[in-house]
Amino acid sequence: MAGTGAQQSLASATQNGVTALEMAFTGVQTSRQDVENMKHNLSSGYAGSDGGAFQKLLDRWDAQAEIISGNLRDMITTLEETMRAQGIQQSSASESIQQAYNRSEEIFNALAGSTAGR
């Protein structure tokens, strides 16, 4: 019985880790969208060398945010694989991860200049 309790405890801790990473991932994606909206709102009135420097700053920040997003996705995948290896069922977590990933792809495509849906 101690083994079962330990596995349940590990499953709970791992699931909590996945949830925390998903929340962080969603937060980064929300921030990226907010920055993109701000960039579009300010771009028309913010020209010259200051505007160019501002654009470079936002582009660099977004590139770094994409790296962070990728690392978060990798950590989520690793935890998910750990749970699978231990035989822990978590279909709802997998669905949440896929939804978060799909949202990130949509946001990234929008930030990359995709005109889909416009």
Sequence and secondary structure as in RCSB ss.txt:
>XXXX:A:sequence
MAGTGAQQSLASATQNGVTALEMAFTGVQTSRQDVENMKHNLSSGYAGSDGGAFQKLLDRWDAQAEIISGNLRDM
ITTLEETMRAQGIQQSSASESIQQAYNRSEEIFNALAGSTAGR
>XXXX:A:secstr
 HHHHHHHHHHHHHHHHHHHHHHHHHHHHHHHHHHHHHHHHHHTT  HHHHHHHHHHHHHHHHHHHHHHHHHHHH
HHHHHHHHHHTT   HHHHHHHHHHHHHHHHHHHHHTT  TT 
